[in-house]
């Protein structure tokens, strides 16, 4: 049995977080950190730590500096802004505080006693997540964060993979995609209007951004949140579900908008061909595996020979 590629960046242990940052966290929590457990998964080259103070207070701390990837602090600043504005109806851990010290961006959340879904996906856990996602979409429509960026503002530079591939080296590209490359570029051009909406979407749902605590589902890591169609998160999540042992996306979302499926598949196809960003050694393999599923979905959705 083949295994899906692992999700994982280079986590920074708590001991390597600058002392000024650790001191600021301890000051906020009101005591010295006596236990710090690094949480694996995700792609950010950052610290992601469940901490317990000497007085027993618990929290989840994520913090990142400008090295090795100078873009990651900007992502954490975006998450801080969104997390501070999320309403109680959002199934997300509560933000306790956030700050910048010594060039590091730090977010402190309530600690959730939960686990990521088991992989390969179990159908009972997947159903629990899909039900929670439907509730989340209803609760966050209209968007409670009025100034959240639109889906086009967040993904507009990324969701034109087929168009960009028309002017790039296409050696090794899937033969079906290569045969229909011009048509795919035309199809994906309509994704922005198709995906527009006034729901607050998470924008990056995968198993590693989900925590299960009994029957409760928590969605974490919100830097890519945007105003979009209410089904946008479902559509974007399903290639990873299929890649990680769950049902294929065409069984779970049969009438998905073709232009958006094309945009997601084109993004994954092109990004998986790029060099890995600093500190994110496994991300291209993960995108490549998702892209295989998304491309098959697109092939079925278009019906093109």
Residue, then its C-alpha position, 0 to 999 in steps of 0.5 A: x500500500x502506498x502512503x501519501x507524502x507527509x506534511x511537514x516543514x522544519x519545526x523550531x524547538x522551543x529552546x531555539x526560540x529567542x529568549x526575548x520571545x520566550x520571556x514575553x510569552x511567559x510574562x503573558x501567561x504569568x509563569x515560567x514554561x515548565x513543559x513545551x511540546x512541539x507539534x509536528x505537521x504543517x509546512x511553516x519553518x516555525x515553532x508550534x508548541x503546546x506549553x504548560x507553565x509552572x502554575x499549570x496554565x496551558x496555551x498553544x504558541x506559534x512563532x516565527x522569525x525572518x529566517x529561513x523564509x522571509x515570507x513566513x512572518x508576513x503570513x503570521x501577521x495576516x493570521x494574527x489580524x484574522x484570528x483577532x477578528x474571528x467571531x465565537x461562531x467560528x470553529x477556531x481556537x480562541x486567540x489569547x494574544x499576539x505580538x512581535x518581539x526581536x523580529x519574531x511574530x508570535x500568536x498565543x491561542x487557547x490550548x485544544x486537547x485534540x488530534x489531527x484526523x487519522x490518515x488514511x482518512x477514516x470515513x466517520x472522521x471525514x463525515x464529522x469534518x464535512x458536517x462541521x465545514x457545512x456549519x462553518x460556512x453557514x455561520x460565516x455567511x455573510x463574512x463577519x470580517x468585513x474587511x477580509x480580502x476577497x478570494x481574488x485578492x488572496x489567490x489571484x496571482x496563483x490560480x493562473x497555472x495553466x495560463x503560465x504553463x503555456x509560456x513555460x517548459x512543459x516537459x513532463x506535464x501530464x499528456x492530457x493536460x498538455x493536449x488541452x493546455x490552451x483550453x484549460x487556460x481559457x477555462x481557469x480564466x473564469x475562476x474569480x467570478x465563479x468563486x466570488x462570494x461573501x462567506x468567510x472561507x479558511x482558504x487552506x483546509x487540509x487534515x493538518x489544519x483540522x483538530x478533532x476533540x471528541x465530536x468537536x472540530x476545530x479549524x486552525x491556521x487562518x492566514x489565507x482567510x478570504x471572502x468567497x463562495x460558501x463551497x470554496x473551502x470544500x472544493x479546495x480541500x477535496x484533492x488532499x482528502x483524495x490524496x490522503x486515502x479518502x474518497x475521490x473529490x468527484x464522489x463528494x462534490x459532483x457539481x463542482x464549478x469547473x473553472x475553479x477545479x481548473x484553477x486549483x488543478x492548474x495551481x497544483x500542477x505548476x507549483x509542484x514543478x517549482x523549486x521548493x521555498x526555503x525551509x519547505x522541503x516537502x511542499x512540492x511533493x505534497x502539491x504534486x500528489x494533490x495535483x494528480x487527484x485534482x487533474x483527474x477530477x478536472x478530466x472527469x468534470x470537463x469530459x474532454x477526451 
